[in-house]
Amino acid sequence: MKKAFFGAFLAIFLFISSSTTYAAQNQIKVDGVAIATDAKPEMKNKRTMVPLRVMSENLGASVEWSNSEVILAKNNMKVKLTQNSSTAEKNGKKMLLDVKPYTKNNRIYVPLRFIAETFGCNVNYSNFAVTVDTKPLFIDGVQVKALQQEYHMFMGGVVQKINGNAYNETIYNIFAKNIGEKVEAPANYSWSFTIDILGSYYKNVQYDFLDQKGKSLVRFDIYSLISPVPSELSTEYPEILIHDVSKDEWYLFNDTARKSINQLMDTAGKNGFLKIISNTVV
């Protein structure tokens, strides 16, 4: 009897110890990619706690501060959290957390399952590994596997891909929400600088949303006006245009949206979701 009791106690102790060790020393994977952060996940009250900002960013959510509150936003979802409070707010509805958010080493930690499931992700625990699977992006009923970005420089170019579902969805939504008024195609546009022609446009970058076979489902090319034009022609020659290559249609675009996409690409690179396919810049 004593041996059986001791064996059960030892098994429980080893499970708790190994879970704590996992949380302290290992990383959580999102869509198969280990989250790159110096703030490791940890256990508290038998719940996996993760650094808020890096986790939210990899699920496609933005993070903002408002006084003592943290506001997470993605599409039509808005979540408010307060440090050391077990009450959260999801689209105006109050919810209770198992563990209060807390600060450690200048990082806010939150329950992983709450954050993941709030944004429609699945959390799985297997062999002391924690994986978070995000929902894939579908365009016209076809699943997107990756987002390919190509940008051209004076000598050579760079092609790189993002394979994270959340990044692809967020970037696609930025395009969808910020495409402006439809316009005529400019008279002069290319990868090359042609500054001697009034109203010429330079192709800064192109984005292809690829299916499972690597075929482009939708492609957006972003162009910028090369040289200034007289003020009376400013409406005729807007600074930024976007070309929906799939439909061969041109629209106005804005610099704020372009910068947001660039920021997401940078964040994806820092967190291990971006892979360079080729770099011929010399």
C-alpha positions in Angstrom: 0.0 0.0 0.0 2.8 2.4 1.0 4.7 1.5 -2.2 1.6 2.2 -4.3 1.0 5.5 -2.6 4.7 6.5 -3.0 4.6 5.5 -6.7 1.5 7.6 -7.4 3.0 10.6 -5.5 6.3 10.3 -7.4 4.4 10.2 -10.8 2.5 13.3 -9.9 5.6 15.1 -8.7 7.5 14.2 -11.9 4.7 15.4 -14.0 4.4 18.7 -12.3 8.2 19.1 -12.3 8.6 18.3 -15.9 5.7 20.6 -16.9 7.4 23.4 -15.0 10.7 22.6 -16.5 9.2 22.6 -20.0 7.5 26.0 -19.4 10.7 27.6 -18.1 13.2 26.2 -20.6 11.4 25.5 -23.8 9.4 27.4 -26.4 5.9 27.3 -27.7 5.3 26.7 -31.4 2.8 28.6 -33.6 2.0 26.8 -36.9 5.1 24.7 -36.3 7.4 27.7 -35.8 9.1 28.1 -32.4 8.4 31.6 -31.0 11.6 33.6 -30.9 11.7 35.5 -27.6 14.0 35.8 -24.7 10.9 35.7 -22.4 10.2 32.0 -21.9 6.8 30.7 -21.1 6.2 29.5 -17.5 3.7 27.7 -15.4 1.5 29.4 -12.8 -1.4 27.7 -11.0 -1.1 24.9 -13.5 -1.6 27.3 -16.4 0.9 28.0 -19.2 1.7 31.7 -19.1 3.2 33.5 -22.1 4.6 37.0 -22.9 1.7 38.9 -24.2 3.1 41.1 -27.0 5.1 38.4 -28.9 2.3 35.9 -28.6 -0.4 38.3 -29.8 1.7 39.5 -32.7 2.2 35.9 -33.9 -1.6 35.3 -33.8 -2.1 38.4 -35.9 -3.3 40.8 -33.2 -2.1 44.3 -32.6 -1.2 45.4 -29.1 -1.9 48.8 -27.7 -1.6 50.4 -24.2 -4.3 52.7 -22.7 -3.4 53.7 -19.2 -3.2 50.5 -17.2 -5.1 48.4 -19.8 -3.8 46.4 -22.7 -5.9 46.3 -25.8 -5.6 43.5 -28.3 -7.3 43.8 -31.7 -7.7 41.6 -34.7 -10.4 42.1 -37.4 -13.6 42.6 -35.5 -12.3 41.3 -32.2 -11.1 43.5 -29.4 -9.9 42.3 -26.0 -9.0 44.4 -23.0 -6.8 43.1 -20.2 -5.7 44.7 -17.0 -2.6 43.8 -15.0 -3.3 41.9 -11.8 -7.0 41.6 -12.6 -8.8 38.4 -13.2 -11.5 40.2 -15.3 -11.0 40.6 -19.1 -13.3 42.2 -21.7 -14.0 40.6 -25.0 -16.0 42.8 -27.4 -17.6 44.5 -24.4 -18.4 41.3 -22.6 -16.7 40.5 -19.3 -14.8 37.3 -18.9 -13.0 35.7 -15.9 -9.4 34.5 -16.3 -7.9 31.5 -14.4 -4.7 33.5 -13.7 -4.3 37.2 -13.5 -2.0 38.9 -16.0 1.2 39.9 -14.3 4.5 41.7 -15.1 7.9 40.0 -15.0 11.2 41.4 -16.4 9.2 44.2 -18.1 7.0 41.7 -19.9 3.3 41.1 -19.3 2.4 37.4 -19.0 -1.1 36.1 -19.8 -2.7 32.6 -19.9 -1.9 31.0 -23.3 -5.1 29.2 -23.8 -7.2 32.3 -23.2 -5.3 34.4 -25.8 -5.1 31.6 -28.3 -8.8 30.5 -28.1 -9.9 34.1 -28.1 -8.5 34.6 -31.6 -9.8 31.3 -32.9 -6.7 29.1 -32.5 -6.3 25.6 -31.2 -3.9 24.7 -28.3 -2.5 21.2 -28.0 -0.3 19.7 -25.3 1.6 16.6 -26.4 4.9 15.1 -25.0 5.6 18.2 -23.0 5.3 20.3 -26.2 2.7 23.1 -26.6 1.6 23.9 -30.1 -0.8 26.6 -31.3 -2.5 26.1 -34.6 -4.1 29.2 -36.3 -6.8 29.2 -38.8 -5.6 29.2 -42.4 -6.6 32.0 -44.8 -9.0 31.2 -47.7 -9.4 33.3 -50.8 -12.4 32.4 -52.9 -12.6 29.1 -51.1 -9.0 28.1 -51.8 -6.6 27.8 -48.8 -3.5 30.0 -48.8 -0.3 28.2 -48.0 2.1 31.2 -48.1 2.6 34.8 -48.9 5.4 35.6 -51.2 7.0 39.0 -51.3 9.4 40.2 -54.0 11.1 43.6 -54.0 13.4 45.0 -56.5 16.5 47.0 -55.9 18.9 48.7 -58.3 21.0 45.6 -58.8 19.2 42.4 -58.1 16.2 41.6 -56.0 14.8 39.6 -53.0 12.1 37.0 -52.9 10.9 35.8 -49.5 7.9 33.9 -48.0 5.8 33.9 -44.9 4.2 30.6 -43.9 2.3 31.8 -40.8 -1.5 31.8 -41.2 -2.1 34.7 -38.9 0.4 37.0 -40.7 -1.0 36.1 -44.1 -4.6 36.8 -42.9 -3.7 40.1 -41.3 -1.7 41.4 -44.4 -4.5 40.3 -46.7 -7.0 42.2 -44.7 -4.9 45.3 -44.8 -5.0 45.2 -48.6 -8.7 44.5 -48.6 -9.6 47.4 -46.2 -7.2 50.0 -47.7 -7.7 49.7 -51.4 -9.1 53.0 -52.4 -10.8 54.5 -55.4 -10.4 52.7 -58.8 -8.2 54.6 -61.2 -6.8 54.3 -64.7 -3.4 52.6 -65.1 -0.5 55.1 -65.3 1.1 55.8 -68.6 4.5 54.8 -67.4 5.3 52.2 -64.7 8.0 49.5 -64.3 10.7 48.0 -61.9 13.1 50.7 -63.2 13.5 54.3 -62.5 12.5 56.6 -65.4 12.8 60.0 -63.7 12.9 61.8 -67.0 9.2 61.0 -67.7 6.5 63.0 -65.9 4.2 60.9 -63.8 6.3 57.7 -63.9 5.8 55.0 -61.3 8.3 52.7 -59.7 7.2 49.2 -58.6 8.3 48.9 -55.0 7.1 45.5 -54.2 4.8 42.7 -55.2 2.8 40.3 -53.0 1.5 36.9 -54.1 -0.8 34.8 -52.0 0.0 31.3 -53.0 -2.1 28.1 -52.9 -0.9 24.7 -51.7 0.8 24.1 -55.1 2.6 27.4 -55.1 0.2 29.0 -57.7 -0.7 32.7 -57.1 -4.3 33.2 -56.1 -4.1 37.0 -55.8 -1.3 39.4 -56.5 -0.9 43.0 -55.4 1.9 45.3 -56.8 2.6 48.6 -55.0 3.9 51.5 -57.0 5.1 54.9 -55.9 5.4 58.1 -57.9 9.1 58.6 -58.8 9.3 62.4 -59.0 7.2 65.3 -57.7 4.7 66.8 -60.1 3.2 70.3 -60.1 0.6 70.9 -57.4 -2.2 71.4 -60.0 -1.5 67.8 -61.2 -1.4 66.1 -57.8 -4.8 64.6 -58.2 -3.9 63.2 -61.6 -0.7 61.7 -60.2 -1.3 60.3 -56.7 1.8 59.3 -54.7 0.9 55.6 -54.2 -1.0 53.2 -56.4 -1.8 49.5 -56.1 -2.3 47.1 -59.0 -4.5 44.1 -58.5 -2.8 42.0 -61.0 -5.3 39.1 -60.8 -8.0 41.5 -62.0 -5.7 43.9 -63.9 -7.3 46.8 -62.0 -5.6 49.9 -60.4 -6.5 51.6 -57.2 -5.4 54.4 -54.9 -3.5 53.1 -51.8 -2.1 54.9 -48.7 1.3 55.1 -47.1 0.0 54.1 -43.6 -1.2 50.7 -45.0 2.1 50.2 -46.8 4.0 50.9 -43.6 1.8 48.5 -41.6 2.5 45.7 -44.1 6.2 46.4 -43.9 6.1 46.3 -40.1 4.3 42.9 -40.2 6.9 41.5 -42.6 9.7 42.7 -40.3 7.9 41.2 -37.3 7.5 37.9 -39.1 11.2 37.9 -39.9 12.2 38.5 -36.3 9.9 35.7 -35.1 11.0 33.1 -37.5 8.0 33.0 -39.9 9.8 34.5 -42.9 12.2 32.6 -45.2 14.4 34.2 -47.9 14.0 32.2 -51.1 16.5 34.2 -53.2 18.7 37.3 -52.8 20.5 38.5 -55.9 21.2 42.0 -54.6 24.9 42.9 -55.3 
